[in-house]
Every structure is written in C-alpha cells, then in structure tokens.
Amino acid sequence: MLFSSRLSNHQARKKYIFFFLQLGGVHQAVARSSTASSCQTTKMGVSSYPLLEKWQQSHDSWLLRFGLPTDQKFLGTDPMLPTCISVHHDSSLLDKDNNKDGLLKKSYSPISHPAKEHTFDLLVKAYTPVPGGGVGDAICNLQVGQSLVGKLKAERLVHGSPLIGKRWNRIGLVAGGTGIAPLIQLARIILEDPTDDTKVYLLSINRNEHDILMRKEIDQLAKDHPNRLNVSYSLTGKNVRSDWEGYIGRGSVDMAKNALPPPSSSYGKTTMIFVCGTDGFRDMWAGSIARAPPLPDGSKGPKIQGDLLGVLKEAGY
C-alpha cells in the first residue's frame, strides 16, 4: 500500500486507491509540500497463514479468516496501528515479459481490528483471472486448511506518524466498492478505543444495494457507537428502488457536504478525509496522483497526491 502525506494508495486488481486528505488551512498547505512514503516490507519475512473460515459476502466477494503463526499474537507490530499485508501468488497466468519469476504480489488491508489476537480477516473480490493477475481469485478459491502466503508491510505514515486515533476531531471515510476494506479497519481502531472521542463519517458507494459489502457489520458499528459514527450509502445502478433512503450517484458536492464532516476550521476543529476506490473514483473525488522527483539512486520517485480537485475541492475543502 502506498501513501502520500495527504492521500494513499491501496493497490488491487482494478488499482484501488486508498488516500487521505487533511482538510483546511495550514494542514492543507503542508500536505501539498509533502512527499509519499511507501509501505515497505518489514524484516519479518514471508509467512504462511492457514485459512480457518470463509463466508461469501456477495456474488464475487468473500470474507476470509486466517490464522497467525503460533508464535505471533497480532498480525502487526502494534495492536493499535493499521496493518497491510502483501499477498504472494505464483500464477500460471503469468505475463512472462513483466514478471519473470512468476510471483505476483497484491496488497490487502485486513478488515479486522489490528488488536485481534491469533487471526485476521480479509475482504477479497474474485476478479476473473487475466495474464499478470488472478491473486484475488486465488485467495477466494482457497479451501479451509490451505494457506495464504504473504509478508507484513511496514507501518503506514499519515502526516509523519502511523497513528490514526486521537489525532483529528472528525474523520471522513469515502469508499467505492471493495475500497471499504481498509476504511473499516480505521473505523474500528478509532471507535473501539473508549478513550478516543473522534467522530467518524462513513460514506459507502456501490452499484446496487445487494453489492454493499460489510453492510451488516457497518450497521452494527453504527448501533454500537450512535454518537460517534454516521453512516451513509449511495447507489450508482439504474434500478434503485423507489423507497431507497440513501443517496444516488457516485459523488456530488451535496453528497460530500451532507455525508462528510466539514473542513478543518480556524477555531481548532480538525478534519481528515480518507478515500479508497479505483483510479477513476479517486480522481473524481479528489484528483489524481503524481510522481515525486527521482530518488538519488536514479529510481522513480514515490507517488504523491497532486493538487486537490474533484468533488472535495468543489465542496469547499
């Protein structure tokens, strides 16, 4: 997973982008001047994680629970920091020109709280395998007892710190489809800490009502934290039922103003917005990413968020 200091990148088969934006005043100016920090692998090495249980979430998405190695209590190094795992898959549909060793890698953020002991849960969509892809499909087709092979990725920096809780007064989470996965983990870290009073605004955007992933879990979180979590849904499909009470559309200024927290204010209230979805979804909501200058060794510079554009800018953020 790749992050900039404003926005971050969660890579998947459809190039899902996970990025964040500090809104308002000085914070926004700082964000523009900062560069990306990649989610590098740790020294823990590659491990095998046995599949313990699996549940079908939609016609092409699965919730899978994996066990940790016997000597490992938590997936990450700190039970209060978000986690990210690079799944390794040896695909027979390999594009030999681009990946000669046959190893495909794809990053996933667990939906479970990082303090969950001995197991972690992944939400995975089974995209139809194509040359150079097929990791999600391979994971979804694992049977109980078989193992996922992967490597824990490094702590992700948000404005110079991996901490999420107790940093902002309000957090907005904008999810497109399976982009809900890393955002659920963030919500749980904040909401399940009784000493954290941050308010969370979650906007989940899907094609059809039956495509809304994790809806049962999201609604339960809202019931458990009625004063701290505000949940909104929006549908983009053509056949939305007439009594649908949520939003309609992929995103708009009105939707942003009503479903998300207001920008950071001059009287001390701070806001952070996280967006996770495809490239097009990210571009529409907040603009595209760019490259920082090349590194001293001549390699490409890290990906960074470009100028704020799209719905968020139009909404006054």
C-alpha positions as CSV (number, residue, x, y, z in Angstrom):
1,M,0.0,0.0,0.0
2,L,1.4,3.4,-1.0
3,F,0.7,6.6,0.9
4,S,1.3,10.2,0.3
5,S,1.1,12.7,3.2
6,R,-2.4,13.6,2.0
7,L,-3.6,10.6,0.1
8,S,-2.6,7.0,0.0
9,N,-2.7,4.1,-2.5
10,H,-4.2,0.6,-1.9
11,Q,-3.4,-1.4,-5.0
12,A,-5.7,-4.2,-6.2
13,R,-6.7,-5.8,-9.5
14,K,-8.6,-2.7,-10.5
15,K,-5.9,-0.4,-9.0
16,Y,-7.9,0.5,-5.9
17,I,-6.5,3.7,-4.4
18,F,-6.6,4.5,-0.7
19,F,-5.6,8.0,0.1
20,F,-6.1,10.6,2.7
21,L,-6.6,14.3,2.9
22,Q,-6.1,16.7,5.8
23,L,-8.6,19.5,5.2
24,G,-8.3,23.2,5.7
25,G,-5.9,25.9,6.5
26,V,-2.3,25.2,7.4
27,H,-2.7,21.4,7.2
28,Q,-3.7,21.6,3.6
29,A,-0.7,23.7,2.7
30,V,1.6,21.2,4.5
31,A,0.0,18.4,2.6
32,R,0.8,19.9,-0.8
33,S,4.5,20.2,0.1
34,S,5.0,16.6,1.4
35,T,6.0,13.5,-0.5
36,A,4.8,10.0,-0.4
37,S,6.1,7.3,1.9
38,S,5.8,3.7,0.6
39,C,4.5,0.9,2.7
40,Q,7.7,-1.2,2.6
41,T,8.0,-4.7,3.8
42,T,9.4,-5.4,7.3
43,K,12.1,-7.8,8.3
44,M,9.6,-10.4,9.5
45,G,9.8,-12.1,6.1
46,V,7.3,-14.2,4.2
47,S,4.9,-16.3,6.3
48,S,2.1,-18.8,5.7
49,Y,-1.4,-18.1,7.1
50,P,-3.8,-21.0,7.2
51,L,-7.4,-20.3,6.2
52,L,-9.7,-21.1,9.1
53,E,-13.1,-19.9,7.8
54,K,-14.7,-18.2,4.9
55,W,-18.0,-16.5,4.2
56,Q,-19.4,-15.3,0.9
57,Q,-20.2,-11.5,1.0
58,S,-21.6,-11.1,-2.5
59,H,-21.6,-13.0,-5.8
60,D,-17.9,-12.3,-6.3
61,S,-16.6,-11.3,-2.8
62,W,-15.5,-13.3,0.2
63,L,-14.7,-12.7,3.8
64,L,-11.8,-14.9,4.8
65,R,-10.3,-15.6,8.3
66,F,-6.7,-16.6,8.5
67,G,-4.7,-17.9,11.4
68,L,-1.3,-16.4,12.5
69,P,1.8,-18.4,13.1
70,T,1.8,-20.0,16.6
71,D,4.5,-17.6,17.9
72,Q,2.6,-14.5,16.7
73,K,-0.2,-12.9,18.7
74,F,-1.0,-10.0,16.4
75,L,-0.6,-9.6,12.6
76,G,1.2,-6.2,13.1
77,T,3.9,-5.0,15.4
78,D,1.5,-2.7,17.3
79,P,-2.2,-3.6,18.0
80,M,-3.3,0.0,17.6
81,L,-1.8,0.7,14.2
82,P,-3.4,-0.2,10.8
83,T,-2.0,-3.3,9.1
84,C,-1.3,-4.2,5.5
85,I,-0.2,-7.5,4.0
86,S,1.4,-8.2,0.7
87,V,0.0,-11.5,-0.6
88,H,2.3,-13.5,-2.8
89,H,0.9,-15.7,-5.5
90,D,2.6,-17.9,-8.1
91,S,0.2,-17.6,-11.1
92,S,0.1,-19.9,-14.1
93,L,-1.4,-17.0,-16.0
94,L,1.9,-15.1,-15.7
95,D,2.9,-12.4,-18.1
96,K,6.4,-13.6,-18.7
97,D,7.6,-10.3,-20.1
98,N,6.7,-8.4,-17.0
99,N,7.2,-10.8,-14.1
100,K,9.9,-13.4,-15.0
101,D,10.0,-15.2,-11.7
102,G,6.3,-16.0,-11.7
103,L,5.5,-14.3,-8.5
104,L,2.5,-11.9,-8.3
105,K,2.0,-9.6,-5.3
106,K,-1.0,-7.7,-4.2
107,S,-1.6,-5.7,-1.0
108,Y,-4.6,-6.1,1.2
109,S,-5.7,-4.3,4.4
110,P,-7.5,-6.5,6.9
111,I,-11.0,-5.5,7.9
112,S,-10.4,-6.8,11.4
113,H,-9.0,-4.7,14.3
114,P,-5.2,-5.0,14.5
115,A,-5.6,-5.9,18.1
116,K,-7.5,-9.1,17.1
117,E,-5.5,-12.0,18.5
118,H,-4.2,-15.0,16.6
119,T,-6.3,-14.3,13.4
120,F,-7.0,-11.6,10.9
121,D,-9.9,-11.2,8.3
122,L,-9.6,-10.1,4.7
123,L,-12.4,-8.9,2.3
124,V,-11.4,-10.1,-1.2
125,K,-13.0,-9.7,-4.6
126,A,-12.5,-12.6,-7.0
127,Y,-11.8,-10.8,-10.3
128,T,-11.7,-13.0,-13.3
129,P,-8.0,-14.1,-13.8
130,V,-6.1,-12.5,-16.6
131,P,-2.5,-12.7,-17.6
132,G,-0.5,-11.0,-14.9
133,G,-3.3,-11.1,-12.4
134,G,-5.5,-13.5,-10.5
135,V,-4.4,-13.0,-6.9
136,G,-7.9,-12.2,-5.6
137,D,-9.4,-15.1,-7.4
138,A,-6.8,-17.4,-6.0
139,I,-7.4,-16.2,-2.4
140,C,-11.2,-16.6,-2.8
141,N,-10.8,-20.2,-4.0
142,L,-8.7,-21.3,-1.1
143,Q,-10.2,-24.1,0.9
144,V,-10.2,-24.3,4.7
145,G,-6.8,-25.7,5.7
146,Q,-5.0,-24.3,2.8
147,S,-2.6,-21.3,3.3
148,L,-2.2,-17.8,2.1
149,V,1.5,-16.8,1.7
150,G,2.3,-13.2,2.4
151,K,4.5,-10.6,4.0
152,L,3.6,-7.9,6.5
153,K,4.1,-4.5,5.2
154,A,5.6,-1.6,7.2
155,E,3.7,0.9,9.2
156,R,1.9,3.5,7.1
157,L,2.7,7.1,7.7
158,V,-0.1,9.7,7.8
159,H,1.5,13.2,8.1
160,G,4.6,11.6,9.5
161,S,3.0,9.3,12.0
162,P,1.4,5.8,11.7
163,L,-1.1,6.7,14.5
164,I,-4.7,7.1,13.5
165,G,-6.6,7.5,16.8
166,K,-6.8,10.8,18.7
167,R,-5.3,12.9,16.0
168,W,-8.3,14.7,14.5
169,N,-11.7,15.7,15.8
170,R,-13.5,14.3,12.7
171,I,-12.7,11.7,10.1
172,G,-14.5,11.1,6.8
173,L,-14.3,7.7,5.1
174,V,-15.3,7.6,1.4
175,A,-15.4,4.0,0.0
176,G,-16.1,2.8,-3.5
177,G,-17.0,-0.9,-3.6
178,T,-14.3,-3.1,-2.0
179,G,-12.5,0.1,-1.1
180,I,-14.4,-0.3,2.2
181,A,-11.9,-2.8,3.5
182,P,-9.1,-0.6,4.8
183,L,-11.6,2.0,5.9
184,I,-13.4,-0.5,8.1
185,Q,-10.1,-1.2,9.9
186,L,-9.6,2.5,10.5
187,A,-13.1,2.9,11.8
188,R,-12.7,0.1,14.2
189,I,-9.4,1.4,15.6
190,I,-11.0,4.7,16.4
191,L,-14.4,3.6,17.5
192,E,-13.3,0.7,19.7
193,D,-11.0,2.8,21.7
194,P,-13.1,4.1,24.7
195,T,-10.6,6.9,25.3
196,D,-10.9,8.3,21.7
197,D,-13.8,10.8,21.0
198,T,-13.1,11.3,17.3
199,K,-16.3,11.3,15.3
200,V,-16.4,9.2,12.1
201,Y,-18.4,9.8,9.0
202,L,-18.6,6.8,6.6
203,L,-19.9,7.0,3.0
204,S,-20.1,3.7,1.1
205,I,-20.8,3.9,-2.6
206,N,-21.9,0.8,-4.6
207,R,-23.6,-0.1,-7.8
208,N,-26.6,-1.9,-6.3
209,E,-28.0,-2.4,-2.9
210,H,-27.0,-6.1,-2.8
211,D,-23.5,-5.1,-3.7
212,I,-23.0,-3.2,-0.4
213,L,-20.2,-5.0,1.3
214,M,-19.9,-5.3,5.1
215,R,-23.3,-3.7,5.4
216,K,-24.3,-5.8,8.4
217,E,-21.0,-5.1,10.2
218,I,-21.2,-1.4,9.4
219,D,-24.7,-1.0,10.6
220,Q,-23.8,-2.9,13.8
221,L,-20.9,-0.5,14.4
222,A,-23.3,2.4,14.0
223,K,-25.7,0.9,16.6
224,D,-22.8,0.3,18.9
225,H,-21.5,3.9,18.5
226,P,-24.6,6.0,17.8
227,N,-22.9,9.3,18.9
228,R,-19.6,8.8,17.1
229,L,-20.4,7.0,13.8
230,N,-22.5,8.4,11.0
231,V,-23.1,6.0,8.1
232,S,-24.4,6.9,4.6
233,Y,-24.9,4.8,1.5
234,S,-25.1,5.7,-2.2
235,L,-26.1,3.6,-5.2
236,T,-25.0,4.2,-8.8
237,G,-27.0,1.5,-10.6
238,K,-30.0,2.1,-12.8
239,N,-32.6,0.1,-10.9
240,V,-32.7,1.8,-7.5
241,R,-35.9,1.0,-5.6
242,S,-38.3,4.0,-5.2
243,D,-38.2,3.8,-1.4
244,W,-34.4,3.8,-1.2
245,E,-33.5,6.2,1.6
246,G,-29.8,6.7,0.8
247,Y,-28.0,8.8,-1.8
248,I,-28.0,8.1,-5.6
249,G,-24.8,8.7,-7.6
250,R,-21.1,8.2,-7.5
251,G,-20.5,11.5,-5.7
252,S,-21.5,15.2,-5.7
253,V,-21.0,18.4,-3.8
254,D,-24.3,18.0,-2.0
255,M,-23.4,14.4,-1.1
256,A,-20.0,15.5,0.3
257,K,-21.4,18.3,2.3
258,N,-24.2,16.2,3.8
259,A,-22.4,12.8,4.3
260,L,-18.9,14.0,5.4
261,P,-17.6,16.2,8.2
262,P,-17.0,19.9,7.4
263,P,-13.4,21.0,6.6
264,S,-10.9,21.9,9.4
265,S,-11.9,25.2,11.0
266,S,-10.0,28.2,12.2
267,Y,-11.3,27.6,15.8
268,G,-9.5,24.3,16.3
269,K,-11.7,21.6,14.9
270,T,-9.7,19.3,12.6
271,T,-10.9,17.0,9.8
272,M,-9.2,14.2,7.9
273,I,-10.7,12.5,4.8
274,F,-9.7,9.1,3.6
275,V,-10.8,7.9,0.1
276,C,-10.5,4.4,-1.2
277,G,-11.6,3.2,-4.6
278,T,-10.5,2.8,-8.2
279,D,-8.3,5.3,-10.0
280,G,-11.4,6.9,-11.6
281,F,-13.2,7.0,-8.3
282,R,-10.2,8.7,-6.6
283,D,-9.8,11.2,-9.5
284,M,-13.5,12.2,-9.3
285,W,-13.5,12.7,-5.6
286,A,-10.1,14.4,-5.0
287,G,-7.8,14.4,-8.1
288,S,-5.0,12.2,-9.4
289,I,-1.7,11.2,-8.0
290,A,1.7,12.1,-9.5
291,R,5.4,11.3,-9.0
292,A,7.9,13.0,-6.7
293,P,11.3,13.8,-8.2
294,P,13.6,10.7,-8.9
295,L,15.5,9.3,-5.9
296,P,19.2,9.8,-5.5
297,D,19.8,6.3,-6.9
298,G,18.0,7.2,-10.1
299,S,14.9,5.1,-9.4
300,K,11.4,6.6,-9.7
301,G,10.2,9.0,-7.1
302,P,7.3,7.9,-4.8
303,K,3.7,8.5,-5.8
304,I,2.2,11.6,-4.2
305,Q,-1.2,13.3,-4.3
306,G,-1.4,16.1,-6.9
307,D,-3.5,19.2,-6.5
308,L,-6.8,18.8,-4.8
309,L,-9.5,18.5,-7.5
310,G,-12.9,16.9,-7.9
311,V,-15.8,16.7,-5.6
312,L,-13.9,17.6,-2.5
313,K,-12.5,20.8,-4.0
314,E,-15.9,21.8,-5.4
315,A,-17.4,21.2,-2.0
316,G,-15.1,23.8,-0.4
317,Y,-12.4,21.5,1.2
